[in-house]
Amino acid sequence: MARSNEISNRPVGLALIGCALICTIIVFGYVAGWWSPQRLTQDRLAAAFVQVNGPHPGFRLNHAKGGWAGGLLVISWVAVGVY
């Protein structure tokens, strides 16, 4: 009896594998930009920064400006009981 159930479930399993494969191809195509030619690219982003802020020779576009924070960590053995 179990053998007949395995055979009847085979098309369902193959259909699920096929759907998973098709969904993977669609997601990969979307991420790769095959279906969205107006997608934001690195060159378009850099051009927008230059258009808004003007050219800055010698500096990287869209690069962190370098913030810094300092502090002191004081460990209290009283707080050990809270954990």
Phi and psi restraints in degrees (range 20) as a CNS / XPLOR table:
assign (resid 1 and name C) (resid 2 and name N)
       (resid 2 and name CA) (resid 2 and name C) 1.0 -65.5 20.0 2
assign (resid 2 and name N) (resid 2 and name CA)
       (resid 2 and name C) (resid 3 and name N) 1.0 -31.5 20.0 2
assign (resid 2 and name C) (resid 3 and name N)
       (resid 3 and name CA) (resid 3 and name C) 1.0 -64.7 20.0 2
assign (resid 3 and name N) (resid 3 and name CA)
       (resid 3 and name C) (resid 4 and name N) 1.0 -39.2 20.0 2
assign (resid 3 and name C) (resid 4 and name N)
       (resid 4 and name CA) (resid 4 and name C) 1.0 -68.5 20.0 2
assign (resid 4 and name N) (resid 4 and name CA)
       (resid 4 and name C) (resid 5 and name N) 1.0 -32.8 20.0 2
assign (resid 4 and name C) (resid 5 and name N)
       (resid 5 and name CA) (resid 5 and name C) 1.0 -68.0 20.0 2
assign (resid 5 and name N) (resid 5 and name CA)
       (resid 5 and name C) (resid 6 and name N) 1.0 -38.3 20.0 2
assign (resid 5 and name C) (resid 6 and name N)
       (resid 6 and name CA) (resid 6 and name C) 1.0 -64.0 20.0 2
assign (resid 6 and name N) (resid 6 and name CA)
       (resid 6 and name C) (resid 7 and name N) 1.0 -41.0 20.0 2
assign (resid 6 and name C) (resid 7 and name N)
       (resid 7 and name CA) (resid 7 and name C) 1.0 -67.9 20.0 2
assign (resid 7 and name N) (resid 7 and name CA)
       (resid 7 and name C) (resid 8 and name N) 1.0 -39.9 20.0 2
assign (resid 7 and name C) (resid 8 and name N)
       (resid 8 and name CA) (resid 8 and name C) 1.0 -72.5 20.0 2
assign (resid 8 and name N) (resid 8 and name CA)
       (resid 8 and name C) (resid 9 and name N) 1.0 -23.5 20.0 2
assign (resid 8 and name C) (resid 9 and name N)
       (resid 9 and name CA) (resid 9 and name C) 1.0 -85.6 20.0 2
assign (resid 9 and name N) (resid 9 and name CA)
       (resid 9 and name C) (resid 10 and name N) 1.0 -10.8 20.0 2
assign (resid 9 and name C) (resid 10 and name N)
       (resid 10 and name CA) (resid 10 and name C) 1.0 -61.3 20.0 2
assign (resid 10 and name N) (resid 10 and name CA)
       (resid 10 and name C) (resid 11 and name N) 1.0 -46.1 20.0 2
assign (resid 10 and name C) (resid 11 and name N)
       (resid 11 and name CA) (resid 11 and name C) 1.0 -62.2 20.0 2
assign (resid 11 and name N) (resid 11 and name CA)
       (resid 11 and name C) (resid 12 and name N) 1.0 -34.7 20.0 2
assign (resid 11 and name C) (resid 12 and name N)
       (resid 12 and name CA) (resid 12 and name C) 1.0 -66.1 20.0 2
assign (resid 12 and name N) (resid 12 and name CA)
       (resid 12 and name C) (resid 13 and name N) 1.0 -43.3 20.0 2
assign (resid 12 and name C) (resid 13 and name N)
       (resid 13 and name CA) (resid 13 and name C) 1.0 -63.7 20.0 2
assign (resid 13 and name N) (resid 13 and name CA)
       (resid 13 and name C) (resid 14 and name N) 1.0 -42.2 20.0 2
assign (resid 13 and name C) (resid 14 and name N)
       (resid 14 and name CA) (resid 14 and name C) 1.0 -65.7 20.0 2
assign (resid 14 and name N) (resid 14 and name CA)
       (resid 14 and name C) (resid 15 and name N) 1.0 -36.1 20.0 2
assign (resid 14 and name C) (resid 15 and name N)
       (resid 15 and name CA) (resid 15 and name C) 1.0 -65.7 20.0 2
assign (resid 15 and name N) (resid 15 and name CA)
       (resid 15 and name C) (resid 16 and name N) 1.0 -39.9 20.0 2
assign (resid 15 and name C) (resid 16 and name N)
       (resid 16 and name CA) (resid 16 and name C) 1.0 -65.9 20.0 2
assign (resid 16 and name N) (resid 16 and name CA)
       (resid 16 and name C) (resid 17 and name N) 1.0 -39.8 20.0 2
assign (resid 16 and name C) (resid 17 and name N)
       (resid 17 and name CA) (resid 17 and name C) 1.0 -64.2 20.0 2
assign (resid 17 and name N) (resid 17 and name CA)
       (resid 17 and name C) (resid 18 and name N) 1.0 -42.2 20.0 2
assign (resid 17 and name C) (resid 18 and name N)
       (resid 18 and name CA) (resid 18 and name C) 1.0 -62.4 20.0 2
assign (resid 18 and name N) (resid 18 and name CA)
       (resid 18 and name C) (resid 19 and name N) 1.0 -41.9 20.0 2
assign (resid 18 and name C) (resid 19 and name N)
       (resid 19 and name CA) (resid 19 and name C) 1.0 -64.1 20.0 2
assign (resid 19 and name N) (resid 19 and name CA)
       (resid 19 and name C) (resid 20 and name N) 1.0 -40.8 20.0 2
assign (resid 19 and name C) (resid 20 and name N)
       (resid 20 and name CA) (resid 20 and name C) 1.0 -64.1 20.0 2
assign (resid 20 and name N) (resid 20 and name CA)
       (resid 20 and name C) (resid 21 and name N) 1.0 -39.9 20.0 2
assign (resid 20 and name C) (resid 21 and name N)
       (resid 21 and name CA) (resid 21 and name C) 1.0 -65.4 20.0 2
assign (resid 21 and name N) (resid 21 and name CA)
       (resid 21 and name C) (resid 22 and name N) 1.0 -44.1 20.0 2
assign (resid 21 and name C) (resid 22 and name N)
       (resid 22 and name CA) (resid 22 and name C) 1.0 -64.6 20.0 2
assign (resid 22 and name N) (resid 22 and name CA)
       (resid 22 and name C) (resid 23 and name N) 1.0 -42.0 20.0 2
assign (resid 22 and name C) (resid 23 and name N)
       (resid 23 and name CA) (resid 23 and name C) 1.0 -63.7 20.0 2
assign (resid 23 and name N) (resid 23 and name CA)
       (resid 23 and name C) (resid 24 and name N) 1.0 -38.6 20.0 2
assign (resid 23 and name C) (resid 24 and name N)
       (resid 24 and name CA) (resid 24 and name C) 1.0 -63.3 20.0 2
assign (resid 24 and name N) (resid 24 and name CA)
       (resid 24 and name C) (resid 25 and name N) 1.0 -42.7 20.0 2
assign (resid 24 and name C) (resid 25 and name N)
       (resid 25 and name CA) (resid 25 and name C) 1.0 -64.4 20.0 2
assign (resid 25 and name N) (resid 25 and name CA)
       (resid 25 and name C) (resid 26 and name N) 1.0 -41.2 20.0 2
assign (resid 25 and name C) (resid 26 and name N)
       (resid 26 and name CA) (resid 26 and name C) 1.0 -65.1 20.0 2
assign (resid 26 and name N) (resid 26 and name CA)
       (resid 26 and name C) (resid 27 and name N) 1.0 -44.7 20.0 2
assign (resid 26 and name C) (resid 27 and name N)
       (resid 27 and name CA) (resid 27 and name C) 1.0 -65.1 20.0 2
assign (resid 27 and name N) (resid 27 and name CA)
       (resid 27 and name C) (resid 28 and name N) 1.0 -42.2 20.0 2
assign (resid 27 and name C) (resid 28 and name N)
       (resid 28 and name CA) (resid 28 and name C) 1.0 -61.6 20.0 2
assign (resid 28 and name N) (resid 28 and name CA)
       (resid 28 and name C) (resid 29 and name N) 1.0 -42.4 20.0 2
assign (resid 28 and name C) (resid 29 and name N)
       (resid 29 and name CA) (resid 29 and name C) 1.0 -63.7 20.0 2
assign (resid 29 and name N) (resid 29 and name CA)
       (resid 29 and name C) (resid 30 and name N) 1.0 -37.5 20.0 2
assign (resid 29 and name C) (resid 30 and name N)
       (resid 30 and name CA) (resid 30 and name C) 1.0 -66.3 20.0 2
assign (resid 30 and name N) (resid 30 and name CA)
       (resid 30 and name C) (resid 31 and name N) 1.0 -46.2 20.0 2
assign (resid 30 and name C) (resid 31 and name N)
       (resid 31 and name CA) (resid 31 and name C) 1.0 -64.9 20.0 2
assign (resid 31 and name N) (resid 31 and name CA)
       (resid 31 and name C) (resid 32 and name N) 1.0 -36.5 20.0 2
assign (resid 31 and name C) (resid 32 and name N)
       (resid 32 and name CA) (resid 32 and name C) 1.0 -73.2 20.0 2
assign (resid 32 and name N) (resid 32 and name CA)
       (resid 32 and name C) (resid 33 and name N) 1.0 -14.9 20.0 2
assign (resid 32 and name C) (resid 33 and name N)
       (resid 33 and name CA) (resid 33 and name C) 1.0 87.2 20.0 2
assign (resid 33 and name N) (resid 33 and name CA)
       (resid 33 and name C) (resid 34 and name N) 1.0 19.2 20.0 2
assign (resid 33 and name C) (resid 34 and name N)
       (resid 34 and name CA) (resid 34 and name C) 1.0 -68.4 20.0 2
assign (resid 34 and name N) (resid 34 and name CA)
       (resid 34 and name C) (resid 35 and name N) 1.0 -31.1 20.0 2
assign (resid 34 and name C) (resid 35 and name N)
       (resid 35 and name CA) (resid 35 and name C) 1.0 -108.1 20.0 2
assign (resid 35 and name N) (resid 35 and name CA)
       (resid 35 and name C) (resid 36 and name N) 1.0 8.3 20.0 2
assign (resid 35 and name C) (resid 36 and name N)
       (resid 36 and name CA) (resid 36 and name C) 1.0 -137.5 20.0 2
assign (resid 36 and name N) (resid 36 and name CA)
       (resid 36 and name C) (resid 37 and name N) 1.0 79.4 20.0 2
assign (resid 36 and name C) (resid 37 and name N)
       (resid 37 and name CA) (resid 37 and name C) 1.0 -67.7 20.0 2
assign (resid 37 and name N) (resid 37 and name CA)
       (resid 37 and name C) (resid 38 and name N) 1.0 -20.6 20.0 2
assign (resid 37 and name C) (resid 38 and name N)
       (resid 38 and name CA) (resid 38 and name C) 1.0 -90.0 20.0 2
assign (resid 38 and name N) (resid 38 and name CA)
       (resid 38 and name C) (resid 39 and name N) 1.0 16.7 20.0 2
assign (resid 38 and name C) (resid 39 and name N)
       (resid 39 and name CA) (resid 39 and name C) 1.0 -65.8 20.0 2
assign (resid 39 and name N) (resid 39 and name CA)
       (resid 39 and name C) (resid 40 and name N) 1.0 150.1 20.0 2
assign (resid 39 and name C) (resid 40 and name N)
       (resid 40 and name CA) (resid 40 and name C) 1.0 -72.6 20.0 2
assign (resid 40 and name N) (resid 40 and name CA)
       (resid 40 and name C) (resid 41 and name N) 1.0 121.7 20.0 2
assign (resid 40 and name C) (resid 41 and name N)
       (resid 41 and name CA) (resid 41 and name C) 1.0 -112.2 20.0 2
assign (resid 41 and name N) (resid 41 and name CA)
       (resid 41 and name C) (resid 42 and name N) 1.0 173.4 20.0 2
assign (resid 41 and name C) (resid 42 and name N)
       (resid 42 and name CA) (resid 42 and name C) 1.0 -62.8 20.0 2
assign (resid 42 and name N) (resid 42 and name CA)
       (resid 42 and name C) (resid 43 and name N) 1.0 -41.0 20.0 2
assign (resid 42 and name C) (resid 43 and name N)
       (resid 43 and name CA) (resid 43 and name C) 1.0 -66.3 20.0 2
assign (resid 43 and name N) (resid 43 and name CA)
       (resid 43 and name C) (resid 44 and name N) 1.0 -40.7 20.0 2
assign (resid 43 and name C) (resid 44 and name N)
       (resid 44 and name CA) (resid 44 and name C) 1.0 -67.9 20.0 2
assign (resid 44 and name N) (resid 44 and name CA)
       (resid 44 and name C) (resid 45 and name N) 1.0 -36.1 20.0 2
assign (resid 44 and name C) (resid 45 and name N)
       (resid 45 and name CA) (resid 45 and name C) 1.0 -66.6 20.0 2
assign (resid 45 and name N) (resid 45 and name CA)
       (resid 45 and name C) (resid 46 and name N) 1.0 -44.6 20.0 2
assign (resid 45 and name C) (resid 46 and name N)
       (resid 46 and name CA) (resid 46 and name C) 1.0 -64.0 20.0 2
assign (resid 46 and name N) (resid 46 and name CA)
       (resid 46 and name C) (resid 47 and name N) 1.0 -39.8 20.0 2
assign (resid 46 and name C) (resid 47 and name N)
       (resid 47 and name CA) (resid 47 and name C) 1.0 -64.2 20.0 2
assign (resid 47 and name N) (resid 47 and name CA)
       (resid 47 and name C) (resid 48 and name N) 1.0 -35.5 20.0 2
assign (resid 47 and name C) (resid 48 and name N)
       (resid 48 and name CA) (resid 48 and name C) 1.0 -67.2 20.0 2
assign (resid 48 and name N) (resid 48 and name CA)
       (resid 48 and name C) (resid 49 and name N) 1.0 -39.8 20.0 2
assign (resid 48 and name C) (resid 49 and name N)
       (resid 49 and name CA) (resid 49 and name C) 1.0 -63.5 20.0 2
assign (resid 49 and name N) (resid 49 and name CA)
       (resid 49 and name C) (resid 50 and name N) 1.0 -42.0 20.0 2
assign (resid 49 and name C) (resid 50 and name N)
       (resid 50 and name CA) (resid 50 and name C) 1.0 -66.2 20.0 2
assign (resid 50 and name N) (resid 50 and name CA)
       (resid 50 and name C) (resid 51 and name N) 1.0 -38.1 20.0 2
assign (resid 50 and name C) (resid 51 and name N)
       (resid 51 and name CA) (resid 51 and name C) 1.0 -65.3 20.0 2
assign (resid 51 and name N) (resid 51 and name CA)
       (resid 51 and name C) (resid 52 and name N) 1.0 -39.7 20.0 2
assign (resid 51 and name C) (resid 52 and name N)
       (resid 52 and name CA) (resid 52 and name C) 1.0 -79.3 20.0 2
assign (resid 52 and name N) (resid 52 and name CA)
       (resid 52 and name C) (resid 53 and name N) 1.0 -46.9 20.0 2
assign (resid 52 and name C) (resid 53 and name N)
       (resid 53 and name CA) (resid 53 and name C) 1.0 -102.0 20.0 2
assign (resid 53 and name N) (resid 53 and name CA)
       (resid 53 and name C) (resid 54 and name N) 1.0 -9.5 20.0 2
assign (resid 53 and name C) (resid 54 and name N)
       (resid 54 and name CA) (resid 54 and name C) 1.0 83.8 20.0 2
assign (resid 54 and name N) (resid 54 and name CA)
       (resid 54 and name C) (resid 55 and name N) 1.0 165.7 20.0 2
assign (resid 54 and name C) (resid 55 and name N)
       (resid 55 and name CA) (resid 55 and name C) 1.0 -75.0 20.0 2
assign (resid 55 and name N) (resid 55 and name CA)
       (resid 55 and name C) (resid 56 and name N) 1.0 144.2 20.0 2
assign (resid 55 and name C) (resid 56 and name N)
       (resid 56 and name CA) (resid 56 and name C) 1.0 -130.2 20.0 2
assign (resid 56 and name N) (resid 56 and name CA)
       (resid 56 and name C) (resid 57 and name N) 1.0 88.0 20.0 2
assign (resid 56 and name C) (resid 57 and name N)
       (resid 57 and name CA) (resid 57 and name C) 1.0 -61.7 20.0 2
assign (resid 57 and name N) (resid 57 and name CA)
       (resid 57 and name C) (resid 58 and name N) 1.0 138.7 20.0 2
assign (resid 57 and name C) (resid 58 and name N)
       (resid 58 and name CA) (resid 58 and name C) 1.0 89.9 20.0 2
assign (resid 58 and name N) (resid 58 and name CA)
       (resid 58 and name C) (resid 59 and name N) 1.0 -4.0 20.0 2
assign (resid 58 and name C) (resid 59 and name N)
       (resid 59 and name CA) (resid 59 and name C) 1.0 -117.6 20.0 2
assign (resid 59 and name N) (resid 59 and name CA)
       (resid 59 and name C) (resid 60 and name N) 1.0 147.8 20.0 2
assign (resid 59 and name C) (resid 60 and name N)
       (resid 60 and name CA) (resid 60 and name C) 1.0 -78.9 20.0 2
assign (resid 60 and name N) (resid 60 and name CA)
       (resid 60 and name C) (resid 61 and name N) 1.0 139.8 20.0 2
assign (resid 60 and name C) (resid 61 and name N)
       (resid 61 and name CA) (resid 61 and name C) 1.0 -74.5 20.0 2
assign (resid 61 and name N) (resid 61 and name CA)
       (resid 61 and name C) (resid 62 and name N) 1.0 142.9 20.0 2
assign (resid 61 and name C) (resid 62 and name N)
       (resid 62 and name CA) (resid 62 and name C) 1.0 55.3 20.0 2
assign (resid 62 and name N) (resid 62 and name CA)
       (resid 62 and name C) (resid 63 and name N) 1.0 44.3 20.0 2
assign (resid 62 and name C) (resid 63 and name N)
       (resid 63 and name CA) (resid 63 and name C) 1.0 -114.1 20.0 2
assign (resid 63 and name N) (resid 63 and name CA)
       (resid 63 and name C) (resid 64 and name N) 1.0 146.3 20.0 2
assign (resid 63 and name C) (resid 64 and name N)
       (resid 64 and name CA) (resid 64 and name C) 1.0 -60.1 20.0 2
assign (resid 64 and name N) (resid 64 and name CA)
       (resid 64 and name C) (resid 65 and name N) 1.0 141.6 20.0 2
assign (resid 64 and name C) (resid 65 and name N)
       (resid 65 and name CA) (resid 65 and name C) 1.0 -84.7 20.0 2
assign (resid 65 and name N) (resid 65 and name CA)
       (resid 65 and name C) (resid 66 and name N) 1.0 -11.1 20.0 2
assign (resid 65 and name C) (resid 66 and name N)
       (resid 66 and name CA) (resid 66 and name C) 1.0 90.5 20.0 2
assign (resid 66 and name N) (resid 66 and name CA)
       (resid 66 and name C) (resid 67 and name N) 1.0 76.8 20.0 2
assign (resid 66 and name C) (resid 67 and name N)
       (resid 67 and name CA) (resid 67 and name C) 1.0 -90.2 20.0 2
assign (resid 67 and name N) (resid 67 and name CA)
       (resid 67 and name C) (resid 68 and name N) 1.0 156.0 20.0 2
assign (resid 67 and name C) (resid 68 and name N)
       (resid 68 and name CA) (resid 68 and name C) 1.0 -141.2 20.0 2
assign (resid 68 and name N) (resid 68 and name CA)
       (resid 68 and name C) (resid 69 and name N) 1.0 139.4 20.0 2
assign (resid 68 and name C) (resid 69 and name N)
       (resid 69 and name CA) (resid 69 and name C) 1.0 -134.1 20.0 2
assign (resid 69 and name N) (resid 69 and name CA)
       (resid 69 and name C) (resid 70 and name N) 1.0 141.9 20.0 2
assign (resid 69 and name C) (resid 70 and name N)
       (resid 70 and name CA) (resid 70 and name C) 1.0 -124.0 20.0 2
assign (resid 70 and name N) (resid 70 and name CA)
       (resid 70 and name C) (resid 71 and name N) 1.0 160.6 20.0 2
assign (resid 70 and name C) (resid 71 and name N)
       (resid 71 and name CA) (resid 71 and name C) 1.0 -173.7 20.0 2
assign (resid 71 and name N) (resid 71 and name CA)
       (resid 71 and name C) (resid 72 and name N) 1.0 -180.0 20.0 2
assign (resid 71 and name C) (resid 72 and name N)
       (resid 72 and name CA) (resid 72 and name C) 1.0 -131.5 20.0 2
assign (resid 72 and name N) (resid 72 and name CA)
       (resid 72 and name C) (resid 73 and name N) 1.0 128.1 20.0 2
assign (resid 72 and name C) (resid 73 and name N)
       (resid 73 and name CA) (resid 73 and name C) 1.0 -99.4 20.0 2
assign (resid 73 and name N) (resid 73 and name CA)
       (resid 73 and name C) (resid 74 and name N) 1.0 118.8 20.0 2
assign (resid 73 and name C) (resid 74 and name N)
       (resid 74 and name CA) (resid 74 and name C) 1.0 -111.7 20.0 2
assign (resid 74 and name N) (resid 74 and name CA)
       (resid 74 and name C) (resid 75 and name N) 1.0 120.1 20.0 2
assign (resid 74 and name C) (resid 75 and name N)
       (resid 75 and name CA) (resid 75 and name C) 1.0 -91.5 20.0 2
assign (resid 75 and name N) (resid 75 and name CA)
       (resid 75 and name C) (resid 76 and name N) 1.0 129.1 20.0 2
assign (resid 75 and name C) (resid 76 and name N)
       (resid 76 and name CA) (resid 76 and name C) 1.0 -113.0 20.0 2
assign (resid 76 and name N) (resid 76 and name CA)
       (resid 76 and name C) (resid 77 and name N) 1.0 128.7 20.0 2
assign (resid 76 and name C) (resid 77 and name N)
       (resid 77 and name CA) (resid 77 and name C) 1.0 -72.4 20.0 2
assign (resid 77 and name N) (resid 77 and name CA)
       (resid 77 and name C) (resid 78 and name N) 1.0 -14.7 20.0 2
assign (resid 77 and name C) (resid 78 and name N)
       (resid 78 and name CA) (resid 78 and name C) 1.0 -67.3 20.0 2
assign (resid 78 and name N) (resid 78 and name CA)
       (resid 78 and name C) (resid 79 and name N) 1.0 -35.0 20.0 2
assign (resid 78 and name C) (resid 79 and name N)
       (resid 79 and name CA) (resid 79 and name C) 1.0 -71.5 20.0 2
assign (resid 79 and name N) (resid 79 and name CA)
       (resid 79 and name C) (resid 80 and name N) 1.0 -15.0 20.0 2
assign (resid 79 and name C) (resid 80 and name N)
       (resid 80 and name CA) (resid 80 and name C) 1.0 -61.7 20.0 2
assign (resid 80 and name N) (resid 80 and name CA)
       (resid 80 and name C) (resid 81 and name N) 1.0 -34.5 20.0 2
assign (resid 80 and name C) (resid 81 and name N)
       (resid 81 and name CA) (resid 81 and name C) 1.0 -67.8 20.0 2
assign (resid 81 and name N) (resid 81 and name CA)
       (resid 81 and name C) (resid 82 and name N) 1.0 -23.0 20.0 2
assign (resid 81 and name C) (resid 82 and name N)
       (resid 82 and name CA) (resid 82 and name C) 1.0 -70.7 20.0 2
assign (resid 82 and name N) (resid 82 and name CA)
       (resid 82 and name C) (resid 83 and name N) 1.0 -35.3 20.0 2
